[in-house]
Amino acid sequence: MKIFISLSIILLLWNSQLAFAQSDLAAEEKAVLKTVYALFEGMRAGDSLQVKAVFHPQARLMTTSVSSQNQETSVREESPWDFARAIGQPHDQVYDERLRTSEVRIDGPLATVWTEYTFYLGEQKSHCGVNAFQLIKTAAGWKILLITDTRRREPCPEGR
């Protein structure tokens, strides 16, 4: 009987620790996504300060594309600071990147977010693809360290 009670207590404690761990993970996932969503909110608002605030000082932006002529893959790097500056410049149309899915993975201070998106200039669909984010947890919260994206014209499903 004592063994049964001891095992029951151990299982109860283990299950409660598991529940707390899952709760902590869910909170971290929300915090990671909040950082990613803040980037797109800043883009829509044309707010370069909001865009800059989500990036780590060593952040990088990479775009991959496949040539329609020879099917070769190329990679282009852009400075996140130049990107933020461009977001803050006056422009006629809203930059609206609409996410369709988001998958988050976290291990300690490292998070990865995979998002499918469709990008609109105002109401006009421009392109679509996938964003692969790498974020790190800092004293100031989650910061974007790397974004690598794909871009294509078609087929582009509708965003949210």
ChimeraX commands (.cxc) that place a marker at each C-alpha (Angstrom):
marker #1 position 0.00,0.00,0.00 radius 0.5
marker #1 position 2.85,2.40,0.88 radius 0.5
marker #1 position 4.48,1.68,-2.49 radius 0.5
marker #1 position 1.20,2.45,-4.29 radius 0.5
marker #1 position 0.80,5.76,-2.42 radius 0.5
marker #1 position 4.44,6.68,-3.06 radius 0.5
marker #1 position 4.09,5.91,-6.77 radius 0.5
marker #1 position 0.87,7.92,-6.90 radius 0.5
marker #1 position 2.57,10.92,-5.33 radius 0.5
marker #1 position 5.55,10.64,-7.69 radius 0.5
marker #1 position 3.23,10.46,-10.71 radius 0.5
marker #1 position 1.19,13.41,-9.45 radius 0.5
marker #1 position 4.34,15.51,-8.98 radius 0.5
marker #1 position 5.70,14.47,-12.37 radius 0.5
marker #1 position 2.41,15.34,-14.11 radius 0.5
marker #1 position 2.24,18.72,-12.39 radius 0.5
marker #1 position 5.84,19.49,-13.44 radius 0.5
marker #1 position 4.96,18.45,-16.98 radius 0.5
marker #1 position 1.93,20.75,-16.95 radius 0.5
marker #1 position 4.09,23.66,-15.71 radius 0.5
marker #1 position 6.71,22.93,-18.39 radius 0.5
marker #1 position 4.04,22.89,-21.10 radius 0.5
marker #1 position 2.59,26.12,-19.74 radius 0.5
marker #1 position 6.06,27.74,-19.78 radius 0.5
marker #1 position 6.62,26.54,-23.34 radius 0.5
marker #1 position 3.27,27.94,-24.47 radius 0.5
marker #1 position 4.14,31.30,-22.88 radius 0.5
marker #1 position 7.55,31.30,-24.62 radius 0.5
marker #1 position 5.92,30.44,-27.97 radius 0.5
marker #1 position 3.56,33.39,-27.53 radius 0.5
marker #1 position 6.49,35.68,-26.70 radius 0.5
marker #1 position 8.40,34.50,-29.79 radius 0.5
marker #1 position 5.38,35.02,-32.04 radius 0.5
marker #1 position 4.77,38.44,-30.49 radius 0.5
marker #1 position 8.23,39.49,-31.69 radius 0.5
marker #1 position 7.58,38.16,-35.21 radius 0.5
marker #1 position 4.14,39.78,-35.39 radius 0.5
marker #1 position 5.61,43.09,-34.17 radius 0.5
marker #1 position 7.84,43.10,-37.26 radius 0.5
marker #1 position 4.84,42.83,-39.57 radius 0.5
marker #1 position 2.80,45.36,-37.58 radius 0.5
marker #1 position 5.70,47.79,-37.92 radius 0.5
marker #1 position 5.84,47.14,-41.67 radius 0.5
marker #1 position 2.10,47.84,-42.05 radius 0.5
marker #1 position 2.41,51.01,-39.98 radius 0.5
marker #1 position 5.55,52.20,-41.81 radius 0.5
marker #1 position 7.24,52.43,-38.39 radius 0.5
marker #1 position 10.99,51.96,-38.76 radius 0.5
marker #1 position 11.58,52.21,-34.99 radius 0.5
marker #1 position 9.19,49.32,-34.32 radius 0.5
marker #1 position 10.89,47.28,-37.03 radius 0.5
marker #1 position 14.38,48.02,-35.67 radius 0.5
marker #1 position 13.29,47.12,-32.14 radius 0.5
marker #1 position 12.69,43.45,-32.99 radius 0.5
marker #1 position 16.15,42.84,-34.44 radius 0.5
marker #1 position 19.26,41.67,-32.60 radius 0.5
marker #1 position 22.29,43.94,-33.26 radius 0.5
marker #1 position 23.91,41.14,-35.32 radius 0.5
marker #1 position 20.76,40.34,-37.32 radius 0.5
marker #1 position 20.86,39.34,-41.00 radius 0.5
marker #1 position 18.21,39.15,-43.72 radius 0.5
marker #1 position 18.58,36.65,-46.55 radius 0.5
marker #1 position 16.38,36.02,-49.58 radius 0.5
marker #1 position 16.55,32.95,-51.76 radius 0.5
marker #1 position 15.17,32.76,-55.25 radius 0.5
marker #1 position 15.25,30.37,-58.17 radius 0.5
marker #1 position 15.98,31.67,-61.65 radius 0.5
marker #1 position 13.14,30.97,-64.08 radius 0.5
marker #1 position 15.68,30.66,-66.91 radius 0.5
marker #1 position 18.20,28.13,-65.58 radius 0.5
marker #1 position 16.58,27.02,-62.26 radius 0.5
marker #1 position 19.66,28.04,-60.26 radius 0.5
marker #1 position 19.20,29.14,-56.68 radius 0.5
marker #1 position 20.62,32.46,-55.60 radius 0.5
marker #1 position 20.91,34.12,-52.21 radius 0.5
marker #1 position 20.78,37.85,-51.60 radius 0.5
marker #1 position 21.59,39.52,-48.26 radius 0.5
marker #1 position 20.02,42.75,-47.08 radius 0.5
marker #1 position 20.87,44.80,-44.01 radius 0.5
marker #1 position 18.03,44.81,-41.46 radius 0.5
marker #1 position 18.85,48.47,-40.78 radius 0.5
marker #1 position 18.49,49.39,-44.48 radius 0.5
marker #1 position 15.25,47.39,-44.51 radius 0.5
marker #1 position 13.92,49.28,-41.47 radius 0.5
marker #1 position 14.95,52.60,-43.01 radius 0.5
marker #1 position 13.05,51.71,-46.21 radius 0.5
marker #1 position 9.97,50.78,-44.18 radius 0.5
marker #1 position 10.05,54.22,-42.56 radius 0.5
marker #1 position 10.30,56.11,-45.86 radius 0.5
marker #1 position 7.01,57.59,-47.08 radius 0.5
marker #1 position 5.28,55.22,-49.52 radius 0.5
marker #1 position 1.86,55.29,-51.13 radius 0.5
marker #1 position 0.88,51.71,-50.41 radius 0.5
marker #1 position 0.82,49.72,-47.18 radius 0.5
marker #1 position 3.38,46.90,-46.96 radius 0.5
marker #1 position 1.16,44.08,-45.78 radius 0.5
marker #1 position 2.71,40.67,-45.22 radius 0.5
marker #1 position -0.10,38.26,-44.33 radius 0.5
marker #1 position 0.85,35.05,-42.54 radius 0.5
marker #1 position -1.01,31.82,-43.15 radius 0.5
marker #1 position 0.75,29.45,-40.77 radius 0.5
marker #1 position 3.34,29.68,-38.00 radius 0.5
marker #1 position 5.29,26.79,-36.54 radius 0.5
marker #1 position 7.44,27.53,-33.49 radius 0.5
marker #1 position 10.29,25.43,-32.07 radius 0.5
marker #1 position 12.21,26.45,-28.96 radius 0.5
marker #1 position 15.30,25.08,-27.23 radius 0.5
marker #1 position 16.48,27.28,-24.39 radius 0.5
marker #1 position 17.50,30.68,-25.79 radius 0.5
marker #1 position 17.01,29.65,-29.45 radius 0.5
marker #1 position 13.71,29.72,-31.33 radius 0.5
marker #1 position 12.81,28.95,-34.92 radius 0.5
marker #1 position 9.61,30.14,-36.57 radius 0.5
marker #1 position 8.47,28.88,-39.98 radius 0.5
marker #1 position 5.73,31.00,-41.59 radius 0.5
marker #1 position 4.01,30.85,-44.95 radius 0.5
marker #1 position 3.09,34.32,-46.19 radius 0.5
marker #1 position 1.56,36.36,-48.99 radius 0.5
marker #1 position 2.83,39.91,-49.43 radius 0.5
marker #1 position 0.54,42.72,-50.60 radius 0.5
marker #1 position 1.35,46.25,-51.72 radius 0.5
marker #1 position -1.86,47.90,-50.63 radius 0.5
marker #1 position -4.56,45.51,-51.86 radius 0.5
marker #1 position -2.45,44.18,-54.76 radius 0.5
marker #1 position -0.88,40.74,-54.25 radius 0.5
marker #1 position 2.87,41.01,-54.95 radius 0.5
marker #1 position 4.46,37.67,-54.05 radius 0.5
marker #1 position 4.43,34.83,-51.55 radius 0.5
marker #1 position 6.72,32.26,-49.97 radius 0.5
marker #1 position 8.07,31.14,-46.63 radius 0.5
marker #1 position 9.91,33.00,-43.87 radius 0.5
marker #1 position 12.33,31.06,-41.67 radius 0.5
marker #1 position 13.12,33.06,-38.53 radius 0.5
marker #1 position 15.88,32.40,-36.01 radius 0.5
marker #1 position 15.40,34.27,-32.74 radius 0.5
marker #1 position 17.45,34.42,-29.58 radius 0.5
marker #1 position 16.32,35.28,-26.09 radius 0.5
marker #1 position 18.10,38.29,-24.64 radius 0.5
marker #1 position 17.70,40.28,-21.43 radius 0.5
marker #1 position 15.35,42.52,-23.45 radius 0.5
marker #1 position 13.26,39.55,-24.68 radius 0.5
marker #1 position 13.20,37.61,-27.94 radius 0.5
marker #1 position 15.07,39.24,-30.83 radius 0.5
marker #1 position 15.26,38.26,-34.49 radius 0.5
marker #1 position 18.76,37.12,-35.41 radius 0.5
marker #1 position 18.13,35.82,-38.94 radius 0.5
marker #1 position 15.33,35.80,-41.47 radius 0.5
marker #1 position 15.69,33.74,-44.61 radius 0.5
marker #1 position 12.80,33.86,-47.03 radius 0.5
marker #1 position 11.68,32.51,-50.34 radius 0.5
marker #1 position 9.79,34.61,-52.89 radius 0.5
marker #1 position 7.67,33.56,-55.80 radius 0.5
marker #1 position 4.92,35.12,-57.87 radius 0.5
marker #1 position 2.65,32.07,-58.25 radius 0.5
marker #1 position 0.97,30.06,-56.97 radius 0.5
marker #1 position 0.15,32.36,-54.06 radius 0.5
marker #1 position -2.72,31.40,-51.77 radius 0.5
marker #1 position -4.64,34.17,-50.02 radius 0.5
marker #1 position -3.25,35.40,-46.68 radius 0.5
marker #1 position -5.25,35.64,-43.45 radius 0.5
marker link #1:1,2 radius 0.2
marker link #1:2,3 radius 0.2
marker link #1:3,4 radius 0.2
marker link #1:4,5 radius 0.2
marker link #1:5,6 radius 0.2
marker link #1:6,7 radius 0.2
marker link #1:7,8 radius 0.2
marker link #1:8,9 radius 0.2
marker link #1:9,10 radius 0.2
marker link #1:10,11 radius 0.2
marker link #1:11,12 radius 0.2
marker link #1:12,13 radius 0.2
marker link #1:13,14 radius 0.2
marker link #1:14,15 radius 0.2
marker link #1:15,16 radius 0.2
marker link #1:16,17 radius 0.2
marker link #1:17,18 radius 0.2
marker link #1:18,19 radius 0.2
marker link #1:19,20 radius 0.2
marker link #1:20,21 radius 0.2
marker link #1:21,22 radius 0.2
marker link #1:22,23 radius 0.2
marker link #1:23,24 radius 0.2
marker link #1:24,25 radius 0.2
marker link #1:25,26 radius 0.2
marker link #1:26,27 radius 0.2
marker link #1:27,28 radius 0.2
marker link #1:28,29 radius 0.2
marker link #1:29,30 radius 0.2
marker link #1:30,31 radius 0.2
marker link #1:31,32 radius 0.2
marker link #1:32,33 radius 0.2
marker link #1:33,34 radius 0.2
marker link #1:34,35 radius 0.2
marker link #1:35,36 radius 0.2
marker link #1:36,37 radius 0.2
marker link #1:37,38 radius 0.2
marker link #1:38,39 radius 0.2
marker link #1:39,40 radius 0.2
marker link #1:40,41 radius 0.2
marker link #1:41,42 radius 0.2
marker link #1:42,43 radius 0.2
marker link #1:43,44 radius 0.2
marker link #1:44,45 radius 0.2
marker link #1:45,46 radius 0.2
marker link #1:46,47 radius 0.2
marker link #1:47,48 radius 0.2
marker link #1:48,49 radius 0.2
marker link #1:49,50 radius 0.2
marker link #1:50,51 radius 0.2
marker link #1:51,52 radius 0.2
marker link #1:52,53 radius 0.2
marker link #1:53,54 radius 0.2
marker link #1:54,55 radius 0.2
marker link #1:55,56 radius 0.2
marker link #1:56,57 radius 0.2
marker link #1:57,58 radius 0.2
marker link #1:58,59 radius 0.2
marker link #1:59,60 radius 0.2
marker link #1:60,61 radius 0.2
marker link #1:61,62 radius 0.2
marker link #1:62,63 radius 0.2
marker link #1:63,64 radius 0.2
marker link #1:64,65 radius 0.2
marker link #1:65,66 radius 0.2
marker link #1:66,67 radius 0.2
marker link #1:67,68 radius 0.2
marker link #1:68,69 radius 0.2
marker link #1:69,70 radius 0.2
marker link #1:70,71 radius 0.2
marker link #1:71,72 radius 0.2
marker link #1:72,73 radius 0.2
marker link #1:73,74 radius 0.2
marker link #1:74,75 radius 0.2
marker link #1:75,76 radius 0.2
marker link #1:76,77 radius 0.2
marker link #1:77,78 radius 0.2
marker link #1:78,79 radius 0.2
marker link #1:79,80 radius 0.2
marker link #1:80,81 radius 0.2
marker link #1:81,82 radius 0.2
marker link #1:82,83 radius 0.2
marker link #1:83,84 radius 0.2
marker link #1:84,85 radius 0.2
marker link #1:85,86 radius 0.2
marker link #1:86,87 radius 0.2
marker link #1:87,88 radius 0.2
marker link #1:88,89 radius 0.2
marker link #1:89,90 radius 0.2
marker link #1:90,91 radius 0.2
marker link #1:91,92 radius 0.2
marker link #1:92,93 radius 0.2
marker link #1:93,94 radius 0.2
marker link #1:94,95 radius 0.2
marker link #1:95,96 radius 0.2
marker link #1:96,97 radius 0.2
marker link #1:97,98 radius 0.2
marker link #1:98,99 radius 0.2
marker link #1:99,100 radius 0.2
marker link #1:100,101 radius 0.2
marker link #1:101,102 radius 0.2
marker link #1:102,103 radius 0.2
marker link #1:103,104 radius 0.2
marker link #1:104,105 radius 0.2
marker link #1:105,106 radius 0.2
marker link #1:106,107 radius 0.2
marker link #1:107,108 radius 0.2
marker link #1:108,109 radius 0.2
marker link #1:109,110 radius 0.2
marker link #1:110,111 radius 0.2
marker link #1:111,112 radius 0.2
marker link #1:112,113 radius 0.2
marker link #1:113,114 radius 0.2
marker link #1:114,115 radius 0.2
marker link #1:115,116 radius 0.2
marker link #1:116,117 radius 0.2
marker link #1:117,118 radius 0.2
marker link #1:118,119 radius 0.2
marker link #1:119,120 radius 0.2
marker link #1:120,121 radius 0.2
marker link #1:121,122 radius 0.2
marker link #1:122,123 radius 0.2
marker link #1:123,124 radius 0.2
marker link #1:124,125 radius 0.2
marker link #1:125,126 radius 0.2
marker link #1:126,127 radius 0.2
marker link #1:127,128 radius 0.2
marker link #1:128,129 radius 0.2
marker link #1:129,130 radius 0.2
marker link #1:130,131 radius 0.2
marker link #1:131,132 radius 0.2
marker link #1:132,133 radius 0.2
marker link #1:133,134 radius 0.2
marker link #1:134,135 radius 0.2
marker link #1:135,136 radius 0.2
marker link #1:136,137 radius 0.2
marker link #1:137,138 radius 0.2
marker link #1:138,139 radius 0.2
marker link #1:139,140 radius 0.2
marker link #1:140,141 radius 0.2
marker link #1:141,142 radius 0.2
marker link #1:142,143 radius 0.2
marker link #1:143,144 radius 0.2
marker link #1:144,145 radius 0.2
marker link #1:145,146 radius 0.2
marker link #1:146,147 radius 0.2
marker link #1:147,148 radius 0.2
marker link #1:148,149 radius 0.2
marker link #1:149,150 radius 0.2
marker link #1:150,151 radius 0.2
marker link #1:151,152 radius 0.2
marker link #1:152,153 radius 0.2
marker link #1:153,154 radius 0.2
marker link #1:154,155 radius 0.2
marker link #1:155,156 radius 0.2
marker link #1:156,157 radius 0.2
marker link #1:157,158 radius 0.2
marker link #1:158,159 radius 0.2
marker link #1:159,160 radius 0.2
view
